[in-house]
Amino acid sequence: MHTLIERVTASLIERSRPTRQAYLERLVRAVERGRQRTHLDCGNLAHSFAACSAPDKQALAGGELANIAIVSSYNDILSAHQPLQNFPALIKQAVHEAGGVAQFAGGVPAMCDGVTQGQPGMELSLFSRDVIALATAVALSHNLFDGALYLGVCDKIVPGLLIGALSFGHLPALFVPAGPMPSGPSNAEKQRVRQRYAEGKAGRGELLASESASYHSPGTCTFYGTANSNQLLVELMGLHLPGASFVNPNTPLREALTRESGKQILKFTSQGGDFRPIGQVVDEKAIINAVVGLLATGGSTNHTLHLLAIAQAAGIRLEWGDLAALSQAVPLLARIYPNGEADINQFQAAGGMALLIRTLLDAGLIHGDILTMGNERGLAQYTREPWLDGAQARWREGPTQTRDASVLRGVEQAFSFSGGLQVVQGNLGKAVIKVSAVKPQQWLIEAPARVFDEQDDLLAAFTAGELERDFVAVLRYQGPHAMGMPELHKLTPALGVLQDRGFKVALVTDGRMSGASGKVPAAIHLSPEAARGGPLAKVRDGDPIRLDAAAGTLDVLVDAAEFAARVPEPRRGNDHEYGTGRELFAAFRELVGPAEAGASVLYRR
């Protein structure tokens, strides 16, 4: 192992010892209580299988066969989740053939950030992660199950499912993805049309035609945002079948992998003889593997929140400092849009997960000795890729060299010798910046602040021609306590246009930018947030701000005594408490923890 990886892992284990031990003790007590279904009263049990077939009723009444929960986030609005509609039937049949029973335990909500970008619904997006975790717990609360399969792909859905699954850490768990849609227009072309529209050079018809050609079929969006980052990280944690992440939906191989997941989970139940509860699979080493994968591929900035919340659900105290430390040792090995021109299908064609994992293992950058949901216990089997033998999924050795060095490389030829994410801090607080898509000459900017409290006000200033200069856009009161921490991806085209015109531009915000954070330097997730007394509330128009991603600093260059004496400015802008269900989330806004602790209602350090 790389010495720094070892050191950060050891530090995480030591820091987490009390909370991790308490979590594992709860897991052991749950296992010792035995199979919950056997303890149910007859009325409880009869209710649970009243709608089952006669053979399944007999199996569940006898208690010998394993019962597998299916928890799904299927809906028709998310293209990535629409293929999940048919998965339960495939899984039930496969589990039955393998000698078990599967029941659809419950559905969880799943909203599409692509639909809600720049809209009021986006203010519910981050909180939906914790709602999904709660809904997962409700689905499993009947205590009927010996293992669980989780069907989800996008944004907050996989983190929410995983947090919920870890609350039932004594159950084996396997995640079942749906795969990316086939490629559409190039990402460069999509970006070109979006910027033309922002400048008023393209109409709505041209923009809608471009977007419709990009998002054109069932499957995950093909850029490397949060959805595809989810799949990559879950596989690196050993919670997928090897190579399952990026097989396109509605293909024979995808169907075979879905069936295989039903058979696989049975092996790891208490009846299967190789008991692997998820609470043991997701340990400190698995979490470190996920962080390394995020850094090595320039993945979604949203995971600087999600991974912390996931870790806390397993009693692990991951911190932003761990990400910053690991970034010094982890090279950037992939260029996938918005970090490059390729999409996720091109990443898969270049060698995909099998080659990425092989590369990271060979370099000692990830832990190979983790418990996984593959047939073997270590991560080495994830260097294999699935193929179709008739109707059966089988595995063979994956590629040992890249098939496209512009997309995926080895360590010696890395695109950068530090990771794709950095942590910056200074007198404005602590924030995250995605540097993998930002040119190195733009990592440092010192310019006057232009302060906004609403993203629409920033866009209005752009349209009015008020931003034709060097500046740092300060967008505050966007944090989880203020308004649920919406993504601000709507700003990317306008800021990108200004940067292309030769101006030095950056964004500093206590909101999120999204998994599609792009070429404009953006210090995001600033903590503490303005609504909780963070220094950002004291910044005034014209204050010089210095953002240095290389040095890891973020400061307002105002005399310390003068800045300390300032009174925070109240929020100027619209009402964000009512409409589109926002009033129902008032308690979430009040209770939510800070961004640097995962911005969670469920776990608040």
N, C-alpha and C positions, 0 to 999 in steps of 0.2 A: 504493500500500500504506500501511496505517496505520504510522506511524513506529515504534511499539513492536514490532509484528510484524516489521518489517524488522530492528530491532535485535536481537531475540531470535534470529531466523533467522541473522543474520550471526554472532552469538556462537556458535551451535550449529555452524555450518559451520567456524568457526575452531577451536573446541575439538575437533572431530571430525577435523580434517584428517589427522593421522597414521594413525588407525585406518581412516578412510574410504578414504584413498588405498591402504592395504594391501589392503583388501577389494576395491576396484575393480581393482587389479593382479592379484589372484587370478582375478577374473572374466574379465579380458582374456586371461590365460593359458589359461583353460578354453576360451574361444572360439577362440583361436588353434590349439589342439590339434585343432580341427575336430570334425565330427560323430562322436561316440564309436562309434556303431553300425558305421561303416565300418572301424573299427580292430579290431573283435572277430574272434577266430579263428572258423573255420567251425563248430567244435563249440559255441562260446559262442552264436553266432548261431542255430544250428539249435535249441538248447534254447529260445531266447527266443520262437520262433514255431511250436514243434512243435504247439501246440493251435489255431493259427489256421486260418482258411479258406484254400483254395488261392490266391485272389486276394490276400489279405493277405500270405501267405507270399511270393508273387512280389514284391509291393511292398516288403516289408521286406528281402528278399534283394537287390533292386536298389539300394536306398538312396536313390533319387531323391525318394520321397514322404516327407512329414513323418510322424513317429510321435508321437502325443500320449499322455502318461500321464494316467490318471485315478486320483486318490488320494481315497478316500472314508471318511467317518466314519459311514456308515450303521449304525444298529441300530434295533431295535424299541422300546427303552426310552425313548429321547429322542423325544418327539413331533415335535420340530423336525427330526429326522434321518430319521424313518421315510419321508417322501416321497422321500428320496434313493435308495431301493431301485430305482426304475425309471429313474433318471437315466443310468446307464452305457449302457443300451441305446439311449436317445434320442440320447446324445452320439455313440456309435459310428456310428449310422446317419447323423447329420448330418455327421460328419467324413468318412465314406466318400463321401457325396454331394458334398462339397466338394473331394475329391481327396486325402484323407489316410487315415491309419490311426490308430485309438485303441485302446489296451490298458488294461485295468484293472490298474494297477501294484501296488496294495496298499491294504489297509484300515488305519485307525488306530483305537485305542480311543477311546471317547467316553462319559464318565460324566455322569450327570445330577445336578447339584447340588440340584435340587428333590427328588430321591429321597433323597439322602444328607444333607440339612440336619439338623444335630443328631445325626447317626449317626456311628459310627466311620469309615465309608467317606469322609466328608468330609475326613479327614486325608490322603487320597491326592489330593484334588482339584487343588490347585495344582501338585503334582508331575506330575499327568497332562499338564499343558501341555508339559513338557520331554520326557515319554515320547512324546507325539504328535509332537513335533519329531524325535525320534530315529527313530520309526517311519516318518515321512515320508522321512527320509534313506535308510532301508533300502529303501523302495519305489522310490526313484529310483536306487539304487546300481547297478542293472544297466547303466546308461549306454547305454540304448537310445533315449532320447527327445529330441525336438526342442522340446518344450513340454509344459506340464502344466496340467490343470484340477483344482482343489481343491474338494471337496464337503464343506462343513461350515458350522455355524451358531453353536453355543452356546459359552458360557463359555470354557473353556480351549482348545477345539478349534480355533477360527479362529486365535488367537495361536500355538498349537503348529504348525498347518499353515503359517502364514506364516513362522515361524522356520525350519522345515524347508525351505520353498521358498527362503528366502534363502541357505541353505547350498548350494543349486544355483542361485546367482544368475545364471548364464549362460543359464538357460532362461526363455523367456517363460512367464508364469503368469497365469491368470484364475481368480477365485474365483466359485463357482456356489452361490448361496443357495437355500433352499427356501421361505422366506416365512412370515409369521405365521399362526397359526390364526385363524378368525373370532372376533369378540368374544363374550364370555360375560357374566356378571353384572358390574355396575359395580365398579370398584376400591374405591369407598367401602363397598359392601355386603360385599365380601370382607374388608376390614379390620375392619368392624363385627363380623362373625361370629368372626373370629380373636380379637379382644379380648374378646368375650363368653366364648369358650372359655377364654381365659387367666384370666378372673375366676371361672370355674366356673359361669357362667350359661347356657352352652350345652353340650350333650353331644357325644360323638364322632360320633354319627349326623348331627347338624346340621352339624358342621364338615366331615365327609367329603362330605356332599351339596353344600355350598357349594364346596369345593375341586374336586369332580368336575365341577361346572357351569362352573368357571373353566378347568380344564385338560381340555378335552372332545373334542379332535379332533387330527388331524395338524397340525403347524405349530409355530412358535415361540410360547412363552408371550407374551401380548400386553402385559405390563408392560414398562417401559423398564429392563430389567436388562442384564446383560453380553451376553446373546445378541443383543438388538436393537442395543445399543451397538456390538458387533462389526460388524454389517452397515453401520451408518451410517458408522463410521470407515473401513472398507475401501472403501466407495464414494467417500468424500472423498479417499482416496489414489489413486483411479483404477483400482482392481483389480477392480471389477465392471463389467458392462455398465451404461450409464446407467439409473437408475431401477429396477434389478433387486432392490433390497433388500427391499421390503415388499409384493410381489405375493403374494397368498395361494396356498398350494399346491393342487395338483390342479385348477387352472383352465387353460383354453386358453392364456392369456397366459403363465402360468408355464411351461407346456410349450414354448411358442414361444421364450421366453427361454433355456431350457435348451438347446434345439437350436441357437439362435443362438450360444451360447457356444462350441460345438464348431466352428462355422464361423469365429468370430472369432479364436480362438487360432491358427488356421493362417496368418492374415495376418501374424502377428508372429514367426513362426519364420524361420530363416535362409533357408528356401526361399520364404517369402512376400514377400520384397522390402522389408519394413518391420520390421526386426529390433528387438524391444523386450524385452530380458531384464529380469526382475523386479529384479535388483540395480541397474539404472539407474532403473527406475520408482520404487522406494522410496528416495528421497533425503531430504536434510534438509528440503526444502520439503514433501514429501509427509507427513513425520512431523509437521511443524508444523501442516499442515492437519488431521491427525487430532486433535492436541491441541486446536486451536481448536474443532473439531466437538464434542469431548467437553465442553468448557467451555460452549459455546453452548447445549447441550441438557441440561446437568446429567446426563451419562451415568454409567456404572458406575465406582465407585471402583476396581474391579479393574483398570481400565486404567491407573491410576497405577503398577501393576506391569507389566502386559503391554506397554504402549507402550515402556517402558524396555528390556524384554527384546527386543522386536521391533527397536527401533532398534540395539541392540548387535549383533544378528545381521547388520545391514547396515553395521557399522562406525561407527555414529552414537552419540555420547555424550550422549543426552538425560538431563536431571536433573530432580528435583522442582522445583528453583529455576526452571526454564523454565516449568513449569506455573503456578507462583505468579506469575511475571512476566506471563505471558500473561493470566492471570485478571483482571489489572487493566484490560485493554483489551477483553476479550471480553464482550459482554453476554449475558444469559440470554434466549434467544429462544423456548424451547419449554417447555411444561408437560405432561409425560407422566408418568403414575404410576411411581414414588412422588413425583414432583415436582409432581403435579397429579392431576386426576381422569381425564383422557383416557388411552386406551391407544394402542398404536402404529398401529392401524387408523385411529383418529381423526386422528392425526398425518398419516398418508398422505392422508386425505381433505381435510385442511386445506391441503394443498399439498406435503407430503412432502419428499423429498430435492431435487426440482427447485427448489422455492421456497426451501428452506433454503440451498442452494448459491448460488442467484441472489442472495439477501440478503447472504450472506457475501462473495461476489465484489464486489458493488456497493459494499459498505462497506470494501473493501480489507483484509478480515480473513483471507483465505486466498489462497494463491498460485494463480493461474490458469494460470501457465506451467509446469505440470508435465507429464511424460510420463504418458500414461494407456493403458488397454487399450480405450478407445473408438476409433471410426474416426478421430477427430481427435486431435491431440496435447495440446491444452489441456483445462482443466476446464470451459470454457464449454459444451461439449456436454452436460454433466451437468445443465444447467438444462432439458433436454428430458425428456419422460416417454414410456415405451413404450405402444404401443397395438396392437391386433390387427387386421391387414388380411388377412382370410381366415384362413389358418393361419400367416401371417408376422408376426413382430414388427417394427414400425417405430416411428420416433420423431417426436414433434412438440413444439413449444414448450410448456413447462410453465407453470403459473400465475404471474402477476406480482404477485398480491396474495393475502393469506391468505383462506381460505374460513371460518376460525374463529379469531378473535383470542384466544379463551380457550386455544387450544392452540399456535398458532404465530404469531409476530409479526415485524414489521420492527424494525430497530435503534432507530429513534426511539421506538417504543412498547414497548421491551424490558421484560420482567418485572423485570429487575435489570440494572444497568449494570456489573456485574462477573460473572465466570463462576460456574458452579455448584459448583466445587471450590476449596478453599483448602488451603494448607500451613501448619501451625502448628508452632512449635518453641520450646524453652525448656530448663529444667534437667531435664526428663524425656525430652528427645530431640526427634525430628522425626516428625510424623505428618500424615495427610491427613484432611480433614473435608469431607463433602458438605453444602453449605449450601443447595442449591437447594430442598430439601424442608423446611428448618427455618425457622420464623418468625424474623424478625430479632431480636425481643425475647428469643429463646432462644439467640442466638449467643454470649452471655456468661453463664457460670455460675461461681460460686465457692461451693464447698460441701465438706463433709468427705468423705473417701474411705471407701468400703466395698470392701475388697480380697477378691477371689476368684481362685482358680487353676483352677476348673472352672465351665463355664457352668451345669451342672446344680445346683451349689451356689447360684448366684445365683437360679435359678428356685425352688429350695427355700426360700430366704430370702423371696422374694416371696410364695410360697404361705403361708408361716408368718406373714405380716404384719409382717415385720421391716424393710421398706423404705418405710414410710409416712412419709417425710420427704424433705427436700432432701438429695441426696447425689450423688457422682460414683462410679459403678461402675468399679472398676479390675479388669479381667480380664487377668491376665498369664500368661506361659508358654504363649501361644497362637501364638508366632511360627513361622517356617519351620524353624528349627533345633530348636525344642522339640517340635513336633508337626505340622509341615507346613502351619501357618497356615490352619486351617479357617475357613469363614464362620460367623458367629455370628448369623445372621438369626433363629434360634430365640428370641433374646432380645427381638426387636422388640415383639411384642404386650405382654409384661409391662411393659417400660419405657414403652411408649406409654400403658398404662393408668395408670401412676403419674403421667405427665406430664399426662394428661387430668384427674386428680384435683387438679391445681393444684400439684404438687410440682415443684421445679426438679431435673431429672434429666439426667445425661450419662453417656456411656461413654468410657472411655479404655482402649485395648487394643493389644497387639502382634499381635493376630489380624486377620482380615478381617471385614467386616460383610456384604458382598455387593453385587451390582448393584442390589438392592432396598433399599439404605440409605434409611431413611425420616425421619420427623419428629423423632426424638430426636437431639440433637447427639451425634456419635460421632467421637472422634479415634482413628483406626485406623491399622494398619500401623506402629505406633510403632517407631522404629528409633533406637538399637540395641535389640534385643529382650531381654527379661528373662533368657532362657536363655544369652545371650552377654554377661552382665554389664551389661545396660542398667539405668538408674536405676529403672525401674519395680519391680525386685526389692527396692528399699529402701523402698518406700512402705508405710506402716502404716495400719491403720484409724484414722480420725479426722484424718489429715493434711489440711489445707486444700489443695484443688486449684483452680486458676483456669484455665479454658479460655475464651479470647477469640478467636473465629473472625475477627472484624473486624480486630483488631490482629495476628492471626497468632501468638498466643502460647499456650504450654501450660507451666504451672509448678506444682510443689508448693511451697507457701508455708511452708517449714521453713527454719530457720537454716542457712546454707550449710555452716558447719563441722560442725554436728550431722549434717546429711544426709550429708556426705562421710564421716563417721566410722562410719556405720551399716554393718553387715554385711548383704549381700544375703540375703533369706530364701529357703531352699530351697523347691522346689515341694511343695505339699501336694495330693495328689489321686490320680487313678487311673493305672494303667499304660496308656500310649499307644504302646507299642513292639511289641505283638504282637496278632495277630488281624486279620481282614479284610485280610490281606496287608500289614499295616503293617511286619512284620519285614523284608519284601523291600525296603523303602525306607529302611533304616537309613543306607546310604551317601548317599542324597539328603539326609537330615536333617543329616548331618555336613558335606557339601560345599556346601550351598546358601549363596548370597550373601545380603546383607541386603535388606530390603524396599526401601530407597531406591535400590538398584541393580537392582531388578526381581525379587528373590527367585528367582533362577535357579540351577540346577545347571550350566548350560551356559556362562553368561557371568557372571563374578564380578569386579566392580571392587573 
